[in-house]
Amino acid sequence: MEKEFRISYTELTGKNDLDQIDHDLVKRAEEALKHAYADYSRFYVGAAVLLENGVIITGNNQENVAYPSGICAERVALFYASSQYPNVKIKTLAVMAKSIKFSPQMPVSPCGSCRQVITEYEQKYTSPIKIIMASEDGKIIITNNAKSLLPFVFEASLKS
């Protein structure tokens, strides 16, 4: 039996189409990418996480010559948020990328590892996490949860 996935997302033409909170979150992700350590790939990524208590945590990708010892911007921000605010839900994740080597045609989405991590936080808090992917040219794609980006997510029930 053949089945089909349908992915629902919103596409905007610019940051000005966002509400003020999401606009500020994208701006924080853009600021974070300026401090990324991406000396090898020259692919700079910034992320900003909005917590339920209103706190915003940022992160950026951190590379290492001993690839794959680096870590993505999304996971830097998510792990820091979880370590500092372990009982506070994550509401929204904004991500923006920039490359010196090429110009992305679309907003860059989280990688597979980051998608899996995001879905685990959705499971932990039993709450979806909105994902805002923004490009330098202003184009924005928004999903209401990580499962939209990772339909066959690996899930496990934690045993007490």
N, C-alpha and C positions, 0 to 999 in steps of 0.2 A: 504494500500500500504506500503510495507516494503522498507525502505531506509537505506542507509549505509553511515557512515562517513569514510573518509580516512584521516589519519594523516600523514603528511610528516615531517620527522625529519632527522637530521644528527647525526651519532654516530661516535665518535672518540675514539682511544685507549689511547691517552695521551695528556697532555697539550702542548707538543711540536708540535702537529698537528694543533694548533691554530695559527692565525696570532698574531703579537706582541701585538696589542691592546687588543684582547680578552684574550690572555695569561696573560697580566698584570691585567686585570679585574678579572680573576679567582684567581690570586694570592692575590689580595686585598680582595676578599670574604673569602679566606682561612685565611688570617690574621685577619679579622673581627670576625670569629667564635671563635678565641682564647679568645676573650673578652666578649663572650656571658654570660649572667646571666641565667644559666640553672641548678640551684642547686637542683631542684626537679626531672626533667625528665632525666637529664644528657645527653640531646640531644642538641648539640650545632650547631647553624646554623649561617652562615655569608652570607651577600649579598653585592654586589657592583653594583652600577648603573652608567652607562656612559651617560652623558648628551650630547646634540648636540654641546655644546660649549667646550667639551673636559674635563669638570670637572667630577671627580669621587666621588660619595658619597657612604659611606659604612654604614652598619647597622648590628646588630646581635639580636638574639632573647632575650627577656627580660621577665623572668617569675616572678610570684608572688604567694605566698602561697594561696592567694584568687583567685584560678583558676576560671574563665578564664581572669583574669585581666591583664595577660601578652600580649605580642604582638610579632608577627613573624619578623624575620630579614628583609624579603622582604618589609614589610609594613613600618618598621622603616626607611629603606633607601629611599623608594619611597615617603613617607610623608615628610621626611626632605628635599629631593630634590625639591619637589613641593612647600614647604613653603619658601625655600631659593631662588629658581629659578623658579618662577611661570609661566614664559612665555617661558621656554626653554624645548624643546622636550627631552623625554627620549628615547635614542637609544637602549640600551642594559642593561639587568639585568643578572648578574651572581650569582649563589647560590651554596653553598657547605655546607654539613652537616657531623657531626661526632657524634657518640654515644659511651659512655662508656659501655652501656648495651648490644649492639648488633652491628653487622657490616652490614650496608646496602649493598645489592647485586647489586644495581643499583644506579646511581645518584639520589638524592632526589629531587622531583619536588615541586614547591610551593603548599601549601594547597589550598583548595577551596576558602577560603576567600581572600587569596593573588591573586589567579587567577582572581577573580572578580575585585579586585582593579586594577590589571595590565590592564585588558581589558577596564576599565573605563579611564585609562590614554591613552590607544590607541584611544579611542573615542574622548577624550578631544583634543588631538593633531592631530587627523586624520592621525595617523602614526603607523605602527606596531612597537612592541618592541621585539627585539630578546631576547630569553631566553637561557642562557647557564647553564646547570645543570652539576656540576662536582662532582666526588667522590674522596675520598682519594687515591684509587688505580689507579687513572688517567683516568678512563672511563669518557667520556663526551657525553652528549646528547644536541643537539641544536634544538630549534624550532624557526621559523621566526616570530611567533606572539603568543599571549596568547590564542587566539581562538583555536589554535591547542590543547591546554590543557583543554579548557573549551568550547566544541562545542555548548552547549545550554546556552550561556551566557545570563544573565539578562541585557537587554538594555532598556533604557528609553530616550526619546527625552526631552531635557531641554527646557522649555518654557521661552520666553523672558518676 
